[in-house]
């Protein structure tokens, strides 16, 4: 596997000055030599040729050398190759000059977002669900990203989708057993697990995962209705349990207060009737209409 070898190329400004001077010198040599050839004699022709030829060669060398200049933007890198051989990576921003025959590959080191589409998968219990995630990533090693995978951006996309599918199969959508984590109720834990798995999968591409988080989670349309009814039933049962628990506590408090303050002495039959009436009032879905009893419980 390839690893970044950090290079410090020559200053681009120094080499630019040298190249410009070389170009002017080349022009001067060619013009001077041409003038001598045009107006001089045999000896002047020889001197002129001796000036023109080096002038042309110097100009060609300067033009080729100008190709060696390159710029590295902030949060970018340049991977340098010489005839197919990796020579190193330039990561510091600036204006540089290197061998003009080097091939320079630009690799961005900036943070990137990958927002995955909605995937239809089965959770741990086999229920079809829809899930999507966003992944924040950056290139850590430009050489790895360039040489160890075919297309590192496509590699990140495919591996992210694979990791999300695998994650969904490892967790239930909701209602885990005991302390079992679920996709719906343990978003932070699930996101950390997704980030850890992606980091392992993408290490070979020289990529770091900064964050991975679920952005969409729902039952698949074909079972969404049934699951909604189940959730509604569970919510109603939970609400009823709280209502009954509160009603029993209130009835108990009422009986204890009446007995403690000796407001009225109730036998067991009257207590049972009172408890029944209070529970009906406290647990009813609608307002209860009072019924005035003009008799007694015994008539």
C-alpha positions as CSV (number, residue, x, y, z in Angstrom):
1,X,0.0,0.0,0.0
2,X,1.2,3.5,-0.8
3,X,1.8,6.2,1.8
4,X,2.3,9.9,1.3
5,X,5.9,11.0,1.0
6,X,6.0,14.7,1.7
7,X,8.0,16.7,-0.8
8,X,9.3,20.3,-0.5
9,X,9.7,21.5,-4.1
10,X,11.7,24.6,-5.2
11,X,10.2,28.0,-4.9
12,X,8.1,28.8,-7.9
13,X,9.1,32.5,-7.7
14,X,12.8,31.9,-7.9
15,X,12.5,29.5,-10.8
16,X,10.1,31.9,-12.6
17,X,12.7,34.7,-12.3
18,X,15.4,32.4,-13.8
19,X,13.1,31.2,-16.6
20,X,12.1,34.8,-17.5
21,X,15.8,35.8,-17.6
22,X,16.6,32.8,-19.7
23,X,13.8,33.8,-22.2
24,X,15.1,37.3,-22.5
25,X,18.7,36.0,-22.9
26,X,17.5,33.6,-25.6
27,X,15.9,36.4,-27.5
28,X,19.0,38.6,-27.2
29,X,21.2,35.8,-28.4
30,X,19.0,35.0,-31.4
31,X,18.7,38.6,-32.4
32,X,22.4,39.3,-32.0
33,X,23.4,36.2,-33.9
34,X,20.9,36.9,-36.7
35,X,22.2,40.4,-37.1
36,X,25.7,39.2,-37.4
37,X,24.8,36.6,-40.0
38,X,22.8,39.2,-42.0
39,X,25.4,42.0,-42.0
40,X,28.8,40.3,-41.2
41,X,31.3,38.3,-43.2
42,X,32.3,34.6,-43.0
43,X,33.8,34.9,-39.5
44,X,30.7,36.9,-38.4
45,X,28.5,34.2,-39.8
46,X,30.3,31.6,-37.7
47,X,29.9,33.7,-34.5
48,X,26.3,34.4,-35.4
49,X,25.5,30.8,-35.7
50,X,27.3,30.1,-32.4
51,X,25.0,32.7,-30.8
52,X,21.7,31.6,-32.5
53,X,21.9,27.9,-31.8
54,X,22.5,28.3,-28.0
55,X,19.9,31.0,-28.0
56,X,17.3,28.7,-29.5
57,X,18.2,25.8,-27.2
58,X,18.1,28.2,-24.2
59,X,14.7,29.4,-25.2
60,X,13.3,25.8,-25.6
61,X,14.8,24.9,-22.2
62,X,13.1,27.9,-20.6
63,X,9.7,27.2,-22.3
64,X,9.9,23.5,-21.1
65,X,11.0,24.7,-17.6
66,X,7.9,27.0,-17.4
67,X,5.8,23.9,-17.5
68,X,7.3,22.9,-14.1
69,X,5.4,25.6,-12.2
70,X,2.3,24.7,-10.3
71,X,0.1,26.0,-7.5
72,X,-1.2,24.1,-4.4
73,X,-4.4,25.6,-3.1
74,X,-5.2,25.5,0.7
75,X,-6.6,22.1,1.7
76,X,-5.4,20.5,-1.5
77,X,-2.4,18.3,-2.4
78,X,-0.4,17.4,-5.5
79,X,0.6,13.8,-6.1
80,X,3.8,13.8,-8.3
81,X,4.6,11.0,-10.7
82,X,7.7,10.7,-13.0
83,X,7.0,8.3,-15.9
84,X,4.7,6.2,-13.8
85,X,6.9,6.2,-10.6
86,X,5.5,7.9,-7.5
87,X,7.9,10.6,-6.4
88,X,6.0,12.3,-3.5
89,X,3.2,14.5,-2.4
90,X,3.1,18.3,-1.9
91,X,0.6,19.3,0.8
92,X,1.6,22.8,1.8
93,X,-0.2,25.6,-0.1
94,X,2.0,27.8,-2.3
95,X,3.6,28.4,-5.7
96,X,6.2,25.8,-6.6
97,X,8.5,24.5,-9.3
98,X,9.4,20.8,-9.9
99,X,10.6,18.7,-12.8
100,X,8.5,19.7,-15.8
101,X,8.2,16.0,-16.8
102,X,6.3,15.2,-13.6
103,X,2.7,14.3,-13.8
104,X,0.8,16.2,-11.1
105,X,-2.5,14.8,-9.7
106,X,-4.7,17.2,-7.7
107,X,-6.4,15.6,-4.6
108,X,-8.7,17.7,-2.4
109,X,-8.2,17.4,1.3
110,X,-11.4,19.3,2.2
111,X,-14.3,17.9,4.2
112,X,-17.0,16.5,1.9
113,X,-20.6,15.4,2.5
114,X,-22.0,12.2,1.0
115,X,-25.8,12.2,1.3
116,X,-27.0,8.7,0.6
117,X,-30.3,7.9,-1.0
118,X,-33.2,6.0,0.7
119,X,-32.3,2.3,0.9
120,X,-34.9,-0.4,1.4
121,X,-33.5,-3.1,3.7
122,X,-34.6,-5.6,6.3
123,X,-33.8,-4.9,10.0
124,X,-32.7,-7.5,12.5
125,X,-36.2,-8.9,12.8
126,X,-36.7,-9.1,9.1
127,X,-39.0,-6.1,8.9
128,X,-38.6,-4.0,5.7
129,X,-37.5,-0.5,6.4
130,X,-36.2,2.6,4.6
131,X,-32.9,4.1,5.8
132,X,-30.6,6.8,4.7
133,X,-27.4,8.4,6.1
134,X,-25.1,11.3,5.6
135,X,-21.3,10.8,5.8
136,X,-18.8,13.6,6.4
137,X,-15.3,12.5,5.1
138,X,-12.0,13.8,3.9
139,X,-8.9,12.3,2.2
140,X,-6.1,11.6,4.8
141,X,-3.5,10.1,2.5
142,X,-3.5,11.4,-1.1
143,X,-1.2,8.6,-2.3
144,X,-3.5,5.9,-1.0
145,X,-6.5,7.6,-2.5
146,X,-4.8,7.9,-5.9
147,X,-3.2,4.5,-6.3
148,X,-4.7,1.9,-3.9
149,X,-8.3,2.3,-5.2
150,X,-9.6,2.8,-8.7
151,X,-11.8,5.9,-7.9
152,X,-11.8,6.9,-4.3
153,X,-15.0,9.0,-4.5
154,X,-16.9,6.1,-6.0
155,X,-15.3,3.8,-3.5
156,X,-16.6,6.0,-0.6
157,X,-20.1,6.0,-2.1
158,X,-20.3,2.2,-2.6
159,X,-18.8,1.4,0.8
160,X,-21.1,3.8,2.6
161,X,-24.1,2.2,1.1
162,X,-22.8,-1.2,2.0
163,X,-22.1,-0.2,5.6
164,X,-25.6,1.3,6.0
165,X,-27.2,-1.9,4.7
166,X,-25.1,-4.0,7.0
167,X,-25.9,-1.7,10.0
168,X,-29.6,-1.9,9.4
169,X,-29.5,-5.7,9.5
170,X,-27.6,-5.6,12.8
171,X,-30.3,-3.6,14.7
172,X,-34.0,-3.9,15.2
173,X,-36.1,-0.9,14.1
174,X,-37.5,-0.5,17.6
175,X,-38.6,-2.5,20.7
176,X,-35.3,-4.2,21.5
177,X,-35.0,-6.9,24.1
178,X,-34.0,-5.4,27.5
179,X,-31.1,-2.9,27.0
180,X,-30.7,-3.8,23.3
181,X,-30.0,-0.8,21.2
182,X,-32.5,-0.1,18.3
183,X,-32.3,2.1,15.3
184,X,-35.1,4.3,16.4
185,X,-34.3,4.8,20.1
186,X,-30.5,4.9,20.1
187,X,-29.6,7.2,17.2
188,X,-26.3,8.3,18.8
189,X,-25.0,4.8,19.4
190,X,-26.1,3.6,16.0
191,X,-24.3,6.6,14.4
192,X,-21.1,5.9,16.2
193,X,-21.3,2.2,15.1
194,X,-21.8,3.3,11.5
195,X,-18.8,5.7,11.7
196,X,-16.6,3.0,13.2
197,X,-17.5,0.5,10.5
198,X,-17.0,3.1,7.7
199,X,-13.6,4.0,9.1
200,X,-12.5,0.3,8.8
201,X,-14.0,-0.1,5.3
202,X,-12.4,3.1,3.9
203,X,-8.9,2.9,5.6
204,X,-7.5,1.2,2.5
205,X,-8.5,4.3,0.5
206,X,-6.7,6.8,2.8
207,X,-10.0,8.3,3.9
208,X,-11.0,9.5,7.3
209,X,-14.6,9.6,8.5
210,X,-15.4,12.7,10.5
211,X,-19.1,11.9,11.1
212,X,-21.8,9.5,10.0
213,X,-25.4,10.0,11.0
214,X,-28.8,8.6,9.9
215,X,-31.0,11.1,8.2
216,X,-34.0,9.0,7.4
217,X,-35.6,6.0,9.1
218,X,-39.1,4.6,8.5
219,X,-40.9,1.4,7.9
220,X,-41.3,0.4,4.3
221,X,-44.7,1.5,2.8
222,X,-46.1,-2.0,2.6
223,X,-46.0,-2.5,6.4
224,X,-46.1,1.2,7.5
225,X,-49.9,1.1,8.1
226,X,-49.8,-2.1,10.2
227,X,-46.8,-0.8,12.3
228,X,-48.5,2.5,12.8
229,X,-51.6,0.8,14.2
230,X,-49.3,-1.3,16.5
231,X,-47.6,1.8,17.7
232,X,-50.9,3.5,18.3
233,X,-52.2,0.5,20.3
234,X,-49.0,0.5,22.4
235,X,-49.4,4.2,23.0
236,X,-53.0,3.8,24.1
237,X,-52.0,0.9,26.4
238,X,-49.2,2.9,28.0
239,X,-51.5,5.9,28.4
240,X,-54.2,3.7,30.0
241,X,-51.7,2.3,32.4
242,X,-50.7,5.7,33.6
243,X,-54.3,6.8,33.9
244,X,-55.3,3.7,35.9
245,X,-52.2,4.1,38.1
246,X,-53.0,7.7,38.8
247,X,-56.7,7.0,39.4
248,X,-56.0,4.3,41.9
249,X,-53.6,6.6,43.8
250,X,-56.2,9.4,43.8
251,X,-58.9,7.0,45.1
252,X,-56.6,5.7,47.8
253,X,-55.7,9.3,48.8
254,X,-59.4,10.2,48.9
255,X,-60.3,7.3,51.2
256,X,-57.4,7.9,53.5
257,X,-58.3,11.6,53.8
258,X,-61.9,10.9,54.5
259,X,-60.9,8.4,57.2
260,X,-58.2,10.6,58.7
261,X,-60.5,13.6,59.0
262,X,-63.5,11.5,60.0
263,X,-65.7,13.3,57.5
264,X,-67.8,10.2,57.0
265,X,-67.7,6.6,58.1
266,X,-68.0,4.2,55.2
267,X,-68.6,0.5,55.5
268,X,-67.0,-1.9,53.0
269,X,-70.0,-1.8,50.6
270,X,-70.0,2.0,50.5
271,X,-66.3,2.1,50.0
272,X,-66.6,-0.3,47.1
273,X,-69.4,1.9,45.5
274,X,-67.3,5.0,46.0
275,X,-64.2,3.4,44.5
276,X,-66.2,2.2,41.5
277,X,-67.7,5.7,40.9
278,X,-64.4,7.4,41.3
279,X,-62.6,5.0,38.9
280,X,-65.3,5.5,36.3
281,X,-65.0,9.3,36.6
282,X,-61.2,9.3,36.5
283,X,-60.7,6.7,33.8
284,X,-63.5,7.7,31.4
285,X,-62.7,9.0,27.9
286,X,-65.5,11.6,28.0
287,X,-67.0,13.8,30.6
288,X,-69.1,11.8,33.0
289,X,-72.7,12.9,33.6
290,X,-73.6,12.8,37.3
291,X,-76.6,10.8,38.5
292,X,-78.1,12.0,41.8
293,X,-79.2,9.1,43.9
294,X,-82.1,10.1,46.3
295,X,-82.2,6.8,48.0
296,X,-79.6,4.7,49.6
297,X,-77.4,1.8,48.6
298,X,-79.7,-0.5,50.5
299,X,-83.0,0.5,48.9
